[in-house]
């Protein structure tokens, strides 16, 4: 079996790694450098518990993916020697207003019923003992959620796939398909036509362009997320801090802190607005006042792929049996990368998947998705 994957971000690379491990001949085309766009812009949180606060079809996949990371990171490290920046200290989910406190309490109660061993309620005093530089007058939920260096993890998936025999073609743009009756037999690229028996489309927010060429309308749109990074003379945080108001502060190596993120819908422009930087810094300094004395390192933006119903698309094309689409992970692409690679590989191989994938179907009901001619 030979497979062509369009898209060299973390999702495409994780699929390539899993398929290559299984013996498939894999080629990945990427219009730019590997691990760019959303994959390199993400803060790298594996927030299975902090992200979801009510029942959600993604929770089983999120928990399964999170549990895979320790073994996968060890496997990637052995194959690539790439440092992935694994941090398993945990995460503080805090409230900054009374209204947020009520929502955070509901969030905690939800997870206490499901996985009480993985969450813990903290008072303000306990927060001060755990993270002395964090200021909050309200309670906090502590979770086991980890974090990684998103770009390094993406590159590790790609290089591990290469170690297993996959071929990556950066700076190679796919722009059309080769049709033969009811099958797609190849893809036209800026390096010429590449033929393959199976084709996986994993282009993030740019996937609808390819879907339209296959008479499939996907209801999704880009969301620009802006982040900033600062460095401090001493370490201010051990755990990731995620406020209910949407601001998060993620500690990295060498006293570097990533602060995010804005959410500007329907934008493909990767510019960073001054007002976004100001707002992110203001929110972060209310949580960790000593950030006022940090050194500003820089700012960047990534384009996240969001869908109308908030569910990713993972599945087989309804008309072309050898075409598979995987996109729309929004801000959970890093967290879901491990399990997505396995699920998509199972789908390509025609294997049974131990999860209900109906909510992620390309033609799911209620989402106004259409197969047109």
C-alpha angles and dihedrals in degrees: 000000000000122000132193116204120197108208131045100209125113094284095049091044094049090051090048091051094050095045092046090052088055092054101261121146100239131190121183122196121197124180092217136008120327119267095019130135114032093354095065096035097056122104090226102237117163091204105168092145100031095047101055125053101167136034109299133169090233095060096086090050093044094052093044091049093048091052091053097057101083092056095038093050090051090050093048092047091053092050100041112016087224114150107231099188096237112193118180099169089113138236137278115215106196139181123225099186136035091252091052088048090059092050092046090052089054089047091053094046090052093056094038088064093048106035111003091168092063101050134053133186115231132196121221088260092054090049089053090053093048098040110014094186095056115097120203134144091199136064128275138211117227117207136180091239113140135202139213141187098274097204093047091049090050091050091046091056089050096047092043088053089051089050087056092052105271120142120223122198110192120189088031115125121202113211110163146009134244109231127205111177107292096352139072108227101179151352129245112228138171086261093052134269118328117199123208139162093224128031126196119195111206105156101135113216091359094060096097089068090063094038091058090056086058094050092254124127115205117194100224140118141190123264117195114217119194123202137178134204130212134177128216134202092236132025110272101178138031098178129045112260117213117182122205088237088071099259118126133184116201120192116221134178122300095026092296118150126196114208123193169241148346122176116215111172127217094017128129092173112111095201119124119229121222091226090058092052090048094049094046092050092046092052093045093049091053087059098038108020093188089069085083087080097046123116113250109235104178150290135244143170135225131195112234122199110233129180129210094248096037094245124119121237112245119162155066123309109257093229107026108056094197096053122090129184127203118174145107100078089140107188096348099070095108093046094046097041096096097051094037091059090054096043095049091047090052091050092049090050092046094243127149115262121218092222136071101255095175094102089057098049117132090233100036117158123257096026098091091237114158141194104213135183 
